[in-house]
Amino acid sequence: MFKYALAIAVLLGSAAPVLADEYYIVQDPTTKKCTVVNQKPTTSTTTVVNENGVVYKSETEAETGMKSIKVCTQQ
């Protein structure tokens, strides 16, 4: 029984980083408006503007970070 519990713990532990939330600050090139999204954009209609490639761990953290990004505050 202990072997099964250990195996499950190892599997869950290795999957946890994959399940972590990631938030990005993106800018619409037409409106120049910045927003926070929870998936990295795969289209060319938005541009990721996270400073230094930072990936935020919470939406609140991303919104706070957006206030310090120059292209987002010049609207």
N, CA and C atoms as an extended XYZ file, in Angstrom:
225
Properties=species:S:1:pos:R:3:atomname:S:1:resname:S:1:resid:I:1 pbc="F F F"
N         0.824       -1.187        0.000 N   MET     1
C         0.000        0.000        0.000 CA  MET     1
C         0.871        1.254        0.000 C   MET     1
N         1.972        1.227        0.759 N   PHE     2
C         2.873        2.371        0.823 CA  PHE     2
C         3.477        2.677       -0.552 C   PHE     2
N         3.785        1.635       -1.342 N   LYS     3
C         4.350        1.823       -2.672 CA  LYS     3
C         3.384        2.596       -3.560 C   LYS     3
N         2.094        2.287       -3.464 N   TYR     4
C         1.092        2.981       -4.276 CA  TYR     4
C         0.953        4.448       -3.863 C   TYR     4
N         0.953        4.689       -2.581 N   ALA     5
C         0.853        6.059       -2.087 CA  ALA     5
C         2.078        6.870       -2.516 C   ALA     5
N         3.242        6.253       -2.447 N   LEU     6
C         4.468        6.926       -2.858 CA  LEU     6
C         4.454        7.217       -4.359 C   LEU     6
N         4.005        6.258       -5.140 N   ALA     7
C         3.933        6.442       -6.595 CA  ALA     7
C         2.968        7.571       -6.951 C   ALA     7
N         1.842        7.649       -6.289 N   ILE     8
C         0.865        8.715       -6.545 CA  ILE     8
C         1.450       10.070       -6.146 C   ILE     8
N         2.132       10.117       -5.021 N   ALA     9
C         2.750       11.361       -4.563 CA  ALA     9
C         3.796       11.856       -5.558 C   ALA     9
N         4.591       10.956       -6.105 N   VAL    10
C         5.616       11.323       -7.086 CA  VAL    10
C         4.957       11.849       -8.359 C   VAL    10
N         3.913       11.192       -8.818 N   LEU    11
C         3.209       11.636      -10.023 CA  LEU    11
C         2.589       13.018       -9.832 C   LEU    11
N         1.935       13.222       -8.721 N   LEU    12
C         1.312       14.517       -8.460 CA  LEU    12
C         2.361       15.609       -8.281 C   LEU    12
N         3.437       15.288       -7.644 N   GLY    13
C         4.511       16.256       -7.447 CA  GLY    13
C         5.162       16.679       -8.748 C   GLY    13
N         5.298       15.768       -9.674 N   SER    14
C         5.918       16.111      -10.955 CA  SER    14
C         4.947       16.851      -11.866 C   SER    14
N         3.648       16.709      -11.666 N   ALA    15
C         2.653       17.389      -12.491 CA  ALA    15
C         2.331       18.782      -11.970 C   ALA    15
N         2.626       19.075      -10.735 N   ALA    16
C         2.263       20.361      -10.127 CA  ALA    16
C         2.830       21.567      -10.876 C   ALA    16
N         4.097       21.583      -11.290 N   PRO    17
C         4.597       22.752      -12.017 CA  PRO    17
C         3.866       22.996      -13.329 C   PRO    17
N         3.402       21.950      -13.966 N   VAL    18
C         2.669       22.090      -15.217 CA  VAL    18
C         1.317       22.746      -14.974 C   VAL    18
N         0.737       22.523      -13.819 N   LEU    19
C        -0.585       23.049      -13.515 CA  LEU    19
C        -0.550       24.463      -12.946 C   LEU    19
N         0.616       25.037      -12.776 N   ALA    20
C         0.734       26.371      -12.194 CA  ALA    20
C         0.124       27.408      -13.122 C   ALA    20
N        -0.533       28.406      -12.533 N   ASP    21
C        -1.133       29.483      -13.314 CA  ASP    21
C        -0.044       30.414      -13.827 C   ASP    21
N        -0.254       30.920      -15.030 N   GLU    22
C         0.648       31.894      -15.621 CA  GLU    22
C        -0.191       33.011      -16.206 C   GLU    22
N         0.227       34.244      -15.948 N   TYR    23
C        -0.491       35.405      -16.453 CA  TYR    23
C         0.465       36.281      -17.242 C   TYR    23
N        -0.053       36.831      -18.335 N   TYR    24
C         0.731       37.664      -19.228 CA  TYR    24
C         0.031       38.998      -19.421 C   TYR    24
N         0.828       40.048      -19.660 N   ILE    25
C         0.280       41.351      -20.000 CA  ILE    25
C         0.423       41.483      -21.512 C   ILE    25
N        -0.680       41.728      -22.178 N   VAL    26
C        -0.664       41.847      -23.636 CA  VAL    26
C        -1.227       43.198      -24.048 C   VAL    26
N        -0.823       43.642      -25.233 N   GLN    27
C        -1.297       44.921      -25.757 CA  GLN    27
C        -1.891       44.698      -27.135 C   GLN    27
N        -3.082       45.252      -27.339 N   ASP    28
C        -3.719       45.234      -28.651 CA  ASP    28
C        -3.028       46.294      -29.500 C   ASP    28
N        -2.472       45.932      -30.663 N   PRO    29
C        -1.721       46.910      -31.454 CA  PRO    29
C        -2.595       48.025      -32.043 C   PRO    29
N        -3.874       47.785      -32.212 N   THR    30
C        -4.764       48.790      -32.778 CA  THR    30
C        -5.177       49.823      -31.737 C   THR    30
N        -5.660       49.349      -30.593 N   THR    31
C        -6.158       50.259      -29.555 CA  THR    31
C        -5.070       50.676      -28.580 C   THR    31
N        -3.946       49.962      -28.570 N   LYS    32
C        -2.841       50.180      -27.633 CA  LYS    32
C        -3.242       49.935      -26.180 C   LYS    32
N        -4.347       49.232      -25.977 N   LYS    33
C        -4.834       48.931      -24.635 CA  LYS    33
C        -4.177       47.652      -24.116 C   LYS    33
N        -3.727       47.701      -22.858 N   CYS    34
C        -3.104       46.532      -22.228 CA  CYS    34
C        -4.132       45.783      -21.388 C   CYS    34
N        -4.032       44.459      -21.396 N   THR    35
C        -4.894       43.614      -20.580 CA  THR    35
C        -4.070       42.453      -20.036 C   THR    35
N        -4.631       41.791      -19.037 N   VAL    36
C        -4.003       40.617      -18.439 CA  VAL    36
C        -4.737       39.382      -18.951 C   VAL    36
N        -3.982       38.387      -19.405 N   VAL    37
C        -4.562       37.129      -19.884 CA  VAL    37
C        -3.883       35.968      -19.174 C   VAL    37
N        -4.564       34.825      -19.116 N   ASN    38
C        -3.993       33.678      -18.411 CA  ASN    38
C        -3.412       32.626      -19.345 C   ASN    38
N        -3.285       32.960      -20.627 N   GLN    39
C        -2.614       32.069      -21.575 CA  GLN    39
C        -1.734       32.907      -22.481 C   GLN    39
N        -0.580       32.400      -22.816 N   LYS    40
C         0.306       33.132      -23.709 CA  LYS    40
C        -0.352       33.201      -25.093 C   LYS    40
N        -0.463       34.394      -25.651 N   PRO    41
C        -1.116       34.530      -26.962 CA  PRO    41
C        -0.361       33.786      -28.051 C   PRO    41
N        -1.120       33.193      -28.948 N   THR    42
C        -0.511       32.465      -30.062 CA  THR    42
C        -0.792       33.157      -31.388 C   THR    42
N        -1.471       34.303      -31.330 N   THR    43
C        -1.792       35.033      -32.557 CA  THR    43
C        -0.967       36.314      -32.629 C   THR    43
N        -0.958       36.929      -33.791 N   SER    44
C        -0.207       38.170      -33.960 CA  SER    44
C        -1.078       39.394      -33.693 C   SER    44
N        -2.308       39.194      -33.254 N   THR    45
C        -3.189       40.330      -32.989 CA  THR    45
C        -2.925       40.973      -31.641 C   THR    45
N        -2.144       40.336      -30.796 N   THR    46
C        -1.752       40.921      -29.515 CA  THR    46
C        -0.253       40.722      -29.323 C   THR    46
N         0.328       41.599      -28.521 N   THR    47
C         1.760       41.540      -28.247 CA  THR    47
C         1.978       41.390      -26.750 C   THR    47
N         2.801       40.429      -26.361 N   VAL    48
C         3.141       40.271      -24.946 CA  VAL    48
C         4.091       41.398      -24.572 C   VAL    48
N         3.755       42.136      -23.511 N   VAL    49
C         4.580       43.265      -23.095 CA  VAL    49
C         5.154       43.076      -21.695 C   VAL    49
N         5.188       41.871      -21.193 N   ASN    50
C         5.793       41.597      -19.880 CA  ASN    50
C         7.243       42.064      -19.914 C   ASN    50
N         7.641       42.849      -18.914 N   GLU    51
C         9.011       43.336      -18.869 CA  GLU    51
C         9.972       42.203      -18.519 C   GLU    51
N        11.045       42.114      -19.261 N   ASN    52
C        12.106       41.121      -19.036 CA  ASN    52
C        11.596       39.689      -19.081 C   ASN    52
N        10.515       39.431      -19.807 N   GLY    53
C         9.993       38.078      -19.936 CA  GLY    53
C         9.367       37.514      -18.682 C   GLY    53
N         8.989       38.389      -17.743 N   VAL    54
C         8.399       37.945      -16.483 CA  VAL    54
C         7.061       37.276      -16.748 C   VAL    54
N         6.849       36.127      -16.129 N   VAL    55
C         5.549       35.455      -16.164 CA  VAL    55
C         4.984       35.562      -14.757 C   VAL    55
N         3.828       36.180      -14.653 N   TYR    56
C         3.226       36.427      -13.339 CA  TYR    56
C         2.479       35.193      -12.844 C   TYR    56
N         2.475       35.003      -11.545 N   LYS    57
C         1.848       33.829      -10.934 CA  LYS    57
C         0.412       34.074      -10.505 C   LYS    57
N        -0.038       35.341      -10.493 N   SER    58
C        -1.424       35.638      -10.150 CA  SER    58
C        -1.896       36.814      -10.990 C   SER    58
N        -3.199       36.919      -11.132 N   GLU    59
C        -3.772       38.017      -11.900 CA  GLU    59
C        -3.492       39.360      -11.216 C   GLU    59
N        -3.576       39.371       -9.899 N   THR    60
C        -3.313       40.588       -9.135 CA  THR    60
C        -1.873       41.054       -9.338 C   THR    60
N        -0.950       40.114       -9.321 N   GLU    61
C         0.461       40.435       -9.537 CA  GLU    61
C         0.670       41.020      -10.937 C   GLU    61
N        -0.006       40.468      -11.934 N   ALA    62
C         0.109       40.970      -13.306 CA  ALA    62
C        -0.486       42.371      -13.432 C   ALA    62
N        -1.626       42.606      -12.781 N   GLU    63
C        -2.245       43.931      -12.832 CA  GLU    63
C        -1.353       44.979      -12.178 C   GLU    63
N        -0.704       44.609      -11.088 N   THR    64
C         0.231       45.522      -10.430 CA  THR    64
C         1.430       45.782      -11.342 C   THR    64
N         1.931       44.746      -11.974 N   GLY    65
C         3.058       44.888      -12.895 CA  GLY    65
C         2.722       45.740      -14.098 C   GLY    65
N         1.471       45.678      -14.546 N   MET    66
C         1.037       46.447      -15.711 CA  MET    66
C         1.153       47.949      -15.447 C   MET    66
N         0.992       48.357      -14.207 N   LYS    67
C         1.067       49.778      -13.850 CA  LYS    67
C         2.473       50.337      -14.024 C   LYS    67
N         3.484       49.468      -14.038 N   SER    68
C         4.858       49.935      -14.167 CA  SER    68
C         5.408       49.788      -15.585 C   SER    68
N         4.620       49.246      -16.494 N   ILE    69
C         5.076       49.066      -17.867 CA  ILE    69
C         4.741       50.325      -18.657 C   ILE    69
N         5.772       50.940      -19.214 N   LYS    70
C         5.630       52.242      -19.840 CA  LYS    70
C         4.595       52.276      -20.966 C   LYS    70
N         4.586       51.276      -21.845 N   VAL    71
C         3.646       51.294      -22.968 CA  VAL    71
C         2.192       51.145      -22.508 C   VAL    71
N         2.001       50.623      -21.302 N   CYS    72
C         0.637       50.459      -20.783 CA  CYS    72
C         0.160       51.702      -20.041 C   CYS    72
N         1.065       52.510      -19.557 N   THR    73
C         0.672       53.697      -18.793 CA  THR    73
C         0.589       54.938      -19.665 C   THR    73
N         0.961       54.844      -20.923 N   GLN    74
C         0.920       56.004      -21.811 CA  GLN    74
C        -0.364       56.066      -22.614 C   GLN    74
N        -1.427       55.538      -22.127 N   GLN    75
C        -2.690       55.499      -22.881 CA  GLN    75
C        -3.528       56.707      -22.601 C   GLN    75
